[in-house]
Amino acid sequence: MDRDENYKKSLEVLKESYPEILEKVKKHKAEFEVGDELSPDERLVPYVTTKTGKKYMLNGFFGEQERIEKKLEEWGKLPHSVPLFFYGMANYHFIKEVLEKTDDKCIIFIYEPSIEIFQYYMRTVDLKDFLQEHPIYLAVGKYKDPELESRIFALFQIDTISSFRVEVAPNYAELFSDNLKAVAKLVDKKFKDFMVGWRTAEEFSDTVGHNMMYNIYHMLHAHDVIQLQGILKGEIPAIIVSAGPSLNKNIDDLKKAVGKACIIAVDTAIKPLLNHGIKPDFFVIVDGKKPTELMDHPRISEIPLVTCTVVARGIMDLHKGKKFFYAAAETFEDDIWGECIKSSLHRNTMLVTTLATGGSVANTAFSLANFMKAKTLILVGQDLALTNGRTHADGTFKEKMDKLTQDEYEDTLEVEGIRGNKVITRRDFARYLRWFEEYIERQGIKNAVDATQGGAKIHGTKIMTLKKAIEQYCDKDFCMKDELEKLPEMMDYPAKLKFAELYKDLPNGMEKVVKNAKKSIRLYKKMKKLAEAEELDSEALLKLSKQLTKVNDFMNNDTCALFIQATLVKVNFTIRMGIYQEEDDEKENLISMAQHGITMNQYILYSALYWKDETKKIVEERPAKVTEDDVYYPLDYVIRELEQRRVK
């Protein structure tokens, strides 16, 4: 083995596939020595010698193969696509064994904290074969690198997360104690973030489907959040008003900010503000189950609404004013929107954007203010704590909010308060707090002010009273209404025509899913019958497999089919978990696969039949009408004239 030649090849691999790691390798100055010794069974065993002269072996000098085999026995049979996290390149031989035993049917993430150790493996192994021929993610160096965080999150899939494994290479806990703790904390955080997202999807999947199917109607004559990008030009402050208990203290101070700041209210704060004679510039809603009564105010439609298609449809129907949509990141909406963009003659006005969020409407409102390029971001009513034993301000859910019960207090924790004291908060509030702090740090925000006057401390913000914040930052007249009047609706005339066509065709789309689900059930029943026969008919199975591939391609790509499957999250999860549990016997494996296929498609069939009737009712009750009032651009007049001639 020529180590210098190996190193050159490794540099080429890094240049091609991991340029960011190559930069680290080039710039790094060695902090300790890495060498190796030959073991009794003629293996090279790497070691590290620290500055103090202490020597750490990175593999077992004796019995390394036995250690690997014992660990694999503990892990048991690894299912298809299992995610495995290896802390340390010194796991190299272990990883090779895993790849061999699973036929590359696993997803491997290697994190090597030491560039010196990584350089050792650049010299001693064929990285080209190892990294490019196998399903491996690689990160090297300091754990805060953004690629590490995003790639760890990409490891998690709901159908394999229960099989997730972590392995730390020998002596890494001693060598990199602080780093290992930090990485373990990061993995734990990403795991919890994933599960929170999953549980939210599980809880709201059916609600999301119903809301979206009813709410897309409102997109026809709406605006896009992208139209608000930079609208404050770094000259006007934004005040984000939440409905924490402390809002009772300073709500009237907000009157002095009207016309001098962009006031953004969260959904629960809108009624208290309007009842105090304060008309915000926007209000934001993200909740799919928010009660309509919270918005039931005679002036609600005067306030532009920032929203997405998955929010509570009762509120969307109640609000008759301007709506600004951000992307819901749902395939159904994305597909429809994509087709409308193709038909548009003004595609630059139809760019879609998401808004960063941490699960709270206040998170979304804060990122909206940053997106609009506010001069200063001022938080009000953002207690994120149980101030005076209450969760929200008076006049939100009730005229006078109740205090928490003893049972509700049991699931709380302490966090730092704005005065350096300890305050009690709920666990979900603590997550929102963490999001604010991470978002402020990640975005490099230096102009955030917490004028809540109570509750939890949000690190990265300046603390001051609302009165002082208004005096200091709200020093310029501004009229958001005038700015919004200049904006056209997000769809031009041809895009609206396409939207109306797709919308009207939804019942037919559901009928196609019905037909394919029935066909799929028939094919899987044939598969089961073939598998139960004494001898497998390979030719018949091959023919059947081709037919199933065609149907499955439809189910995995069709807009309506994907919509239906998204509403079946719980069922989908249960069945997918079963699919990854392979049987040892080929015939039993086929029978199991067929049964899972039958069950899943029966659920799809029942759901498609329901949605066929539901979409028929929706498009009849709320038709998507495109009229001469939708003509805005000069080219729209030409398109309308041609459309009218075609109809005649």
C-alpha positions, 0 to 999 in steps of 0.5 A, a space after each residue: 500500500 503506497 500511502 502517498 498515492 492513496 493520499 493523492 487519490 483521496 484528495 481527488 475524491 474530496 475535490 469531486 464530492 466533498 470540496 468543503 472537507 478538502 478546504 478544511 484539510 488544506 487549512 488545518 494545522 496538526 494538533 496531535 500525532 496519529 500513527 499505527 502499529 501492527 496487531 498480532 493478527 496483522 491489522 494496522 491499529 491506529 493510535 493518537 498521541 496527545 500533546 501530553 504524550 498520552 497514547 490512545 488506541 483507536 481500535 482494539 489491539 486484541 479481539 477487534 473482530 470479536 468486538 465487531 461481531 458482538 456488536 452486530 449480534 446485539 443490533 440484530 437483523 438490520 431492516 432496509 434503509 436503516 440509518 446508522 450514525 458512526 462517530 469516528 472514522 476509526 469505525 472503518 472496519 465495523 462499517 465495512 462489515 455492516 455494508 457487507 451484511 446489508 448489501 448496502 441497504 442501509 444509510 450511513 453517516 460518519 462524523 469524524 471530529 479530528 482532521 488528523 485522524 481523517 488524514 490518516 484514513 486518507 493515507 491508509 484506505 481507498 476512500 474512492 471505493 469507500 465513499 463513492 460506491 456506498 450510501 455514505 454521508 460524511 462530515 469532518 471537523 467542528 460539529 457546528 458546521 451547517 452541513 452536519 446539522 442538515 445531514 443528520 436531520 436527513 437521516 431520519 425517516 419515520 418508517 426506519 427511525 425505530 431502528 436508528 443506531 449510533 456507534 462511537 469508536 473506541 477511545 473517542 469519548 476520552 479524546 473528544 469528550 466535549 465535542 461528543 457531548 455536543 454532537 450527541 445533544 445535536 443528534 438528540 435535538 434533531 431526533 426530537 425536532 423530527 418527532 415533533 414534526 411527525 406527531 404534528 403531521 400525524 395529528 393534523 394529516 386529515 385536518 390538513 387535507 380538508 383545509 387545503 382542499 377547501 382553501 385552495 379556492 382562495 388562492 385564485 384572487 390572492 397575493 403571495 408573501 414574496 410580494 412583501 419581500 423587503 417592503 419595509 426597506 430597512 427603514 420602518 420597524 415591525 412590531 410583532 404582537 403576540 397574546 401573552 399575558 403581559 399584553 394586558 399591561 401595554 396594549 394601549 401603548 401600541 396606539 402610538 405606533 400606528 402609522 409609524 411601524 408595521 404592526 403584525 398581530 398573531 391570530 389570538 392577538 387580533 381581537 384584543 387589538 381591534 377591541 382596543 381600537 388598534 388596527 394592525 397592518 397584518 395578522 398571521 395564522 398557521 393553525 389548522 384547528 384554530 376556532 373561528 370564534 377567535 377571529 369573529 370581529 366585524 372589522 376582521 376583513 379590513 386586516 390583510 391576512 398572511 396565511 397558507 392553505 392548511 390553516 383552519 378553513 372557517 377563518 379563511 372563509 370568514 375573512 373577506 379581505 386581502 390574503 397573502 399566501 406563503 407555501 405550505 410545502 405540501 405536494 398537492 399545492 406545489 403541483 397545482 401551483 407549478 402548473 399555473 406558473 407554466 401557464 403564466 406570462 408573468 412568472 416572476 410575480 408567481 415565485 413562491 416562498 416559505 416562512 421559517 417557523 418553529 411551530 408557533 404563529 409568533 415564530 412565523 410572524 417574526 420571520 415575516 418581519 425579517 423577510 420584509 426587512 424591518 429596521 427593528 423587530 420589536 416583540 410584544 406579548 411574547 411571554 413564552 412563560 406562564 405569567 401570573 399562571 396564565 397562558 394568554 392575555 385577557 380577551 383572547 380565548 376568554 374575556 378573563 383568562 383562567 389560571 392553570 390548574 395544578 395538573 397543568 403545572 405538572 408538565 412545566 419547566 423553569 427557564 431564565 426570565 427577563 430579569 434574571 429570575 426563574 420563570 415557569 413555562 410549558 414545554 412547547 413554549 420552551 421549544 418556541 423560545 429556543 427557535 427564536 434564539 437559534 433563528 436570531 443567531 442563524 440570521 445574524 439579527 442585531 436589531 431585535 427588541 423584546 418589549 414584552 415586559 415579562 416572561 422568559 428571556 429571549 437571548 439575542 434581543 435587547 430588553 426595553 419597555 414598549 413605550 421606550 421602543 416606540 419612542 426610539 425606533 418609531 420615528 417615521 410616518 408609514 402607510 402599509 395600506 398605500 404600499 399594498 394597493 400597488 400590488 397585483 394579485 399573484 396570478 395573471 389571467 392565463 394562470 387563473 384560467 389554468 387554476 380554474 381548469 385544474 380546480 374543476 377537474 379535481 373530481 376526475 382526478 380522484 376517479 383516476 385514483 379510484 381506478 388505479 387503487 382497484 387495479 392495484 388490489 387485483 394485482 396484489 391478490 394475484 401476487 398472493 395467490 402465486 406466492 401461495 402456490 407450491 412452486 413459484 411461477 417466475 414468468 407470471 411474477 415478472 409480468 405481474 411485477 411490471 404491471 404493479 410498477 406501472 400502477 405504483 408509479 402512478 400512485 407515487 407521482 399523481 397529484 391526487 394520489 399523493 394528496 390522498 396518501 398524505 391524509 392517511 399518515 397513521 395508516 401509511 406509517 403502520 404499513 410502511 413499518 411492516 414493509 421494512 420487516 423482511 421475511 427470511 423465506 422468499 414466498 413468505 416475503 411475497 405473501 407479506 408484501 402482497 398483503 401490505 399492498 392490498 391493505 394500503 390500496 384498500 385504504 386509498 380506495 375508500 379515501 379516494 371514493 370519499 374525496 371524489 364526492 367531496 371535491 365534486 361538492 366543493 367545486 360546485 359550491 365554490 366555483 373558481 370563476 375567472 372574469 374580465 375583472 381578472 384582466 390586469 396586464 396588457 397581455 391579459 387583454 389579448 389572452 381574454 380576447 382569444 379565450 372569448 373567441 375560442 368559447 364562441 
